[in-house]
Amino acid sequence: MSEPESKTIVILGAGFGGVAAAQELARLRPENEEWDIVLVDQNNFLLFTPMLTEVAGGVVDASGIVSAVRTLSSRVTFEQGRVTSIDAANGQVEIMIGESLPGVQRARKVIRAEHLVVALGSITNFRGIDGLVEHSLTIKTIEGALAIRTRTLALLERADEETDPDARRALLTFVVGGAGFSGVETMAVLNDLVRALRDKFPRIDARDIRTVLVDPGTRLLPEISEGLAQYAQKKLEQRGVEMRLQTAITGAGEGWVEVKAEHVQDKERIPTHLLVWAGGVTPEPVIEKSGLPLGHHHGVVVDGCCRVKDHPNMWAIGDCAEVPRPGGKGTYAPMAQNATREGKLVGGNVAAAIQGRPQRSFAYHPIGELAMVGRQTGVASIYGLHFSGTIAWMMWRGIYLAKLPQMRQRVRVVMDWTLDLVFGRDLATIPVPHSPRPQP
């Protein structure tokens, strides 16, 4: 009898798409076949990004929204390292190991793959705006979420001691750029956090607190119905949020953000010491350098089966891919629910390619969208039915709680929600170490 042929399947990225692909391949791997399933990521955890705003608001501890990749499947080998290059022609990738360990020598490693799945996700798109990289925080990572909360609490402490009225108002002005899901939910938790803790600071006047949401569009949450978006805007405004729609952020500096309203000639500077940028994403830079075909949004161009053009043993999914909708109706949005289902489909397609079976095309109609717009207030559209208020907030929590991959995380999150309900927000400021910037 001949030995079964070994197949090496490499999946780049341990986000929603990459993990879903790895788990599906692990499930489909026949007992009598040798499939080496290798999952690569610079972090050794799956981050549940929909709850990052809960971390920023101090409602949920960061440990509750991460799952160790090594515990997700015994059939998957994990390699921790940052992907530095993709050589599609030769079926190999290069990774940098040890970047997160100061004082420890880094190492480069080459991994060869017979089948390659690219699921590297995205980074924040700063859109070339002057000063935005240096003077804003983001909500894409655990570090970013913790930094938002830490800086907010530090600004409250500083404002409580400030005697100059103008300086105090600047310290108490919080700006969020971007009115999509991330921006709206970040503004909601930030506004709640600041106003809920104000009475702990006796020298802060509530009238000095200013929370500003800036977006060049004409409405909030373009992903949902206009009626629900209007409800979300109304609730945020009732809670003290200032809406600056049809207004673009044009620059940022130490202690200020510059904005320009549509049809207004002059720019305006808003004094602030906390700017959160949630104005969009773009694929990981290594995708640009890969030589793969890129689309309008700089993602990898794939066919309906998520297979890369001219590379029959290579697939791309999630935020770094441009997956076409059936009927040529554009591409799927960079959303977690799309990435998860693309990953599962591609896991099946890789197995089909190995076993000589036909592949399936991706087609998915989202069951709905949810957004949190304040404490015990949300908006939701599920199966075409619209919900708002407390019931939508409860749906937001219930659905995302169920989607956490492990029971351990669900228990932790429920405990955090209970503690927040009973005891309120914690005021302790924990320093957040800066992560080293990736080196080319």
DOSEVEX-957072 format. One record per residue (C-alpha): y, z, x. Coordinates in steps of 0.05 Angstrom, whole numbers, padded with zeros to 5 digits, always signed. Each point is the difference from the previous one (the first is absolute). Layout:
N
YZX;...
END
This chain:
440
+00000+00000+00000;+00070-00016+00025;+00053+00053+00005;+00054-00002-00054;+00064-00035+00023;+00057+00048+00015;+00068-00014-00031;+00065+00033+00022;+00052+00006-00055;+00067+00026+00022;+00051+00024-00050;+00071+00011+00025;+00037+00054-00039;-00024+00063-00035;+00047-00006-00060;-00021-00012-00071;-00024-00071+00012;-00036+00013+00066;-00036+00062-00024;-00021-00034-00065;-00029-00059+00040;-00037+00047+00048;-00030+00041-00056;-00022-00062-00038;-00033-00029+00061;-00035+00066+00014;-00026+00000-00071;-00024-00073+00004;-00032+00003+00069;-00075-00011-00007;-00044+00053+00031;-00038-00052+00041;+00062-00034+00030;+00044+00023+00057;+00072-00003-00020;+00049+00035+00046;+00059+00018-00045;+00059+00020+00044;+00064+00027-00031;+00062+00003+00045;+00065+00037-00011;+00053+00037+00041;-00009+00060-00047;-00067+00034-00014;+00016+00010-00073;+00011-00037-00065;+00069+00016-00026;+00009+00003-00076;+00069-00030+00000;+00016+00007-00074;+00008+00075+00011;+00045-00003+00061;+00060+00016-00044;-00035+00064-00022;-00004+00020+00073;+00074-00018+00010;+00018+00044-00060;-00040+00059+00026;-00047-00001-00059;-00064-00020+00037;-00022+00018+00070;-00012-00060+00046;-00073+00020+00010;-00014-00013-00073;+00014-00075+00004;-00040-00019+00062;-00075-00012+00006;-00036-00003+00067;-00026-00071+00010;-00061+00023+00038;-00026+00037-00062;+00006-00059-00049;-00067-00034+00018;-00054+00013+00051;-00013-00074+00005;+00070-00015+00027;+00020+00009+00073;+00073+00021+00010;+00043-00020+00059;+00068+00034+00007;+00052-00044+00032;+00060-00044-00014;-00014-00074-00006;+00041-00037+00052;-00027-00071-00006;-00045-00042-00043;-00036-00059+00031;-00028-00037-00060;-00026-00059+00040;-00046+00044+00042;-00014+00052-00053;+00027+00060+00036;+00055+00052-00006;+00033+00045+00051;+00018+00072-00015;+00040+00053+00036;-00033+00068+00002;+00033+00068+00011;+00072-00014-00019;+00007+00064-00040;-00020+00044+00059;+00059+00012+00048;-00023+00012+00071;-00067-00035-00011;-00009-00069+00030;-00003-00055-00051;-00056-00052+00001;-00008-00071-00026;-00064-00021-00033;-00026-00068-00024;-00044-00003-00062;-00038-00063-00016;-00015-00019-00072;-00043-00052-00034;+00035+00016-00065;+00071+00026-00001;+00040+00031-00057;+00075+00010+00011;+00028+00057-00043;+00056+00026+00045;+00049+00014-00057;+00074+00000+00009;+00060+00034+00032;+00069+00013-00028;+00045-00061-00004;+00070+00019+00024;+00025-00070-00016;+00042-00003+00064;+00052+00048-00028;+00043+00031+00055;-00018+00071+00018;-00054+00008-00053;-00058+00010+00049;+00037+00054+00038;+00033+00036-00058;-00049+00001-00058;-00066+00032-00018;-00057-00036-00034;-00055+00019-00049;-00058-00041+00029;-00034+00055+00041;-00017+00074+00000;+00051+00011+00055;+00054-00035-00041;-00014+00041-00063;+00000+00066+00039;+00064-00021+00036;+00035-00012-00067;-00017+00070-00025;+00016+00034+00066;+00068-00034+00007;+00018+00015-00073;-00014+00074+00009;+00038+00001+00066;+00060-00034-00033;+00000+00052-00055;+00000+00056+00052;+00057-00033+00038;+00041-00013-00062;-00006+00072-00021;+00037+00020+00064;+00051-00057+00000;+00072+00021-00019;+00033-00069+00000;-00007-00030-00070;-00005-00073+00022;-00051+00016+00054;-00041+00040-00050;+00000-00057-00051;-00024-00048+00054;-00057+00048+00017;-00019+00002-00073;+00000-00075-00012;-00069-00032+00000;-00008-00076-00004;-00062-00041-00015;+00000-00076+00011;-00047-00039-00045;-00015+00007-00074;-00073-00021-00001;-00057+00050-00011;+00008+00034+00068;+00076+00005-00004;+00002+00026-00071;-00055+00052+00011;+00031+00022+00066;+00068+00008-00034;-00033+00039-00057;-00035+00051+00045;+00059+00005+00048;+00049+00013-00058;-00047+00051-00031;-00010+00035+00067;+00074+00007+00016;+00021+00022-00070;-00059+00048-00009;+00015+00036+00065;+00076+00002-00008;+00001+00070-00030;-00033+00027+00064;+00064-00017+00037;+00057+00042-00028;+00057-00039+00033;-00022-00069-00025;+00035-00025-00063;-00043-00045-00043;+00059-00047-00008;-00001-00015+00075;-00071-00028-00004;-00003-00076-00004;-00063-00042-00004;+00010-00075+00002;-00050-00057-00013;+00022-00067+00027;-00031-00068-00015;+00026-00072-00001;-00038-00015-00064;+00024+00006-00071;-00051+00052-00022;-00050+00052+00024;-00074-00013+00007;-00005-00075-00008;-00076+00007-00002;+00001+00030-00070;+00031-00017-00067;+00075+00003-00008;-00005+00053-00054;-00039+00048+00044;+00047-00015+00058;+00060+00018-00043;-00035+00065-00021;-00012+00017+00074;+00073-00014+00017;+00024+00043-00059;-00044+00059+00021;+00022-00004+00073;+00073-00003-00020;-00010+00060-00046;-00027+00038+00060;+00062-00016+00041;-00019-00064+00037;+00056-00050+00012;-00022-00072-00010;+00030-00053+00045;-00034-00063-00025;+00022-00070+00021;+00020+00034+00065;-00030-00015+00069;-00004+00045+00060;+00034-00038+00057;-00002+00050+00056;-00013+00072+00021;+00025+00047+00054;+00004+00072+00021;+00023+00036-00064;+00011-00061-00044;-00030-00058-00037;+00039-00064-00016;-00009-00034-00067;+00030-00062-00034;-00001-00010-00075;-00009-00070-00028;+00065-00035-00018;+00039+00051+00041;+00032-00024+00064;+00006+00066+00039;-00057+00042+00027;-00004+00074-00013;-00025+00055+00046;-00037+00059-00031;+00000+00062+00044;-00073+00024+00004;-00048+00031+00049;-00064-00022-00037;-00014-00073-00015;-00070-00019-00023;-00016-00074+00003;-00052-00026-00049;+00024-00072-00004;-00064-00037+00012;-00057-00013+00049;-00023-00054+00048;-00068-00011+00033;-00018+00035+00065;+00033-00036+00061;-00067-00016+00031;-00011-00048-00058;+00061-00041+00021;-00029-00007+00071;-00071-00017-00022;+00010-00075-00008;-00030+00003-00070;+00032-00041-00056;+00056+00040-00031;+00032-00007-00069;+00068+00011-00031;-00004+00076+00007;-00029-00005+00071;-00069+00021-00023;-00064-00036+00019;-00013-00060-00045;-00069+00004-00033;-00038-00037-00054;-00023+00029-00066;-00059+00034+00035;+00049+00034+00049;-00027-00043+00056;+00048-00023+00055;+00012-00074+00003;-00041-00035+00055;-00036+00066+00016;-00063+00004-00043;-00020+00068+00027;+00068+00033-00007;+00032+00032-00060;+00068+00034-00013;+00018+00049-00056;+00053+00048-00022;+00073+00002+00021;-00012-00045+00061;-00029-00057-00041;+00027-00049-00051;-00056-00002-00051;+00012-00056-00051;-00001+00014-00074;-00044-00045-00043;+00035-00062-00023;+00050-00002+00057;+00043+00055-00030;+00025+00029+00065;-00035+00055+00039;-00022+00071-00015;+00051+00056+00013;-00011+00048+00059;-00027+00057-00043;-00056+00050+00011;-00039-00020-00062;+00001-00073+00022;-00021+00018+00072;-00058+00043-00024;-00029-00054-00044;+00011-00054+00052;-00038+00044+00050;-00059+00009-00046;-00002-00075-00014;+00003-00017+00074;-00055+00049+00016;-00043-00039-00047;+00023-00067+00028;-00016+00020+00071;-00070+00021-00022;-00006-00066-00037;+00021-00039+00062;-00052+00035+00043;-00055-00012-00051;+00020-00072-00016;+00023+00013-00071;+00062-00028-00034;+00063+00041+00002;+00042+00024-00059;+00074-00010-00012;+00048+00057-00011;+00030+00009-00069;+00028+00065-00024;+00045+00020-00058;+00029+00070+00012;-00014+00050-00055;+00072+00025+00007;+00054+00034+00040;+00024+00072+00005;+00061+00032+00030;+00026+00071+00005;+00074+00007-00015;+00008+00075+00003;-00034+00067-00010;-00047-00008-00059;+00029-00068-00016;-00029-00069+00012;-00007-00071-00025;-00065-00038-00009;-00026-00066-00025;-00075+00000-00011;-00037-00058-00033;+00066-00024-00027;+00016+00067-00033;+00063+00035+00023;+00006+00075+00012;+00057+00044+00023;+00019+00072+00010;-00050+00057+00011;-00061-00040-00023;+00015-00055+00052;+00009+00053+00053;-00067+00031-00017;-00032-00069+00002;+00031-00012+00068;-00030+00064+00026;-00067-00008-00034;-00012-00072+00022;+00021+00010+00072;-00040+00065+00005;-00062-00038-00023;+00013-00054+00052;+00000+00048+00059;-00063-00019+00038;-00030+00069+00011;-00009+00063-00042;+00029+00042+00057;+00067-00035-00007;+00000+00005-00076;-00011+00075+00003;+00056+00009+00051;+00049-00041-00041;-00015+00038-00064;+00010+00066+00037;+00067-00025+00027;+00022-00022-00069;-00018+00068-00028;+00036+00038+00055;+00062-00043-00010;-00002+00013-00075;-00008+00076+00008;+00042+00015+00063;+00047-00060+00007;+00018-00037+00064;-00009+00030+00069;+00064+00006+00042;-00033+00003+00068;+00022-00055+00048;-00056-00023+00046;+00021-00043+00059;-00031-00069-00002;-00020-00029+00069;+00022-00071+00013;-00056-00050+00006;+00003-00044+00062;+00024-00071-00013;-00055-00052+00011;+00006-00037+00065;-00017-00074+00006;
END
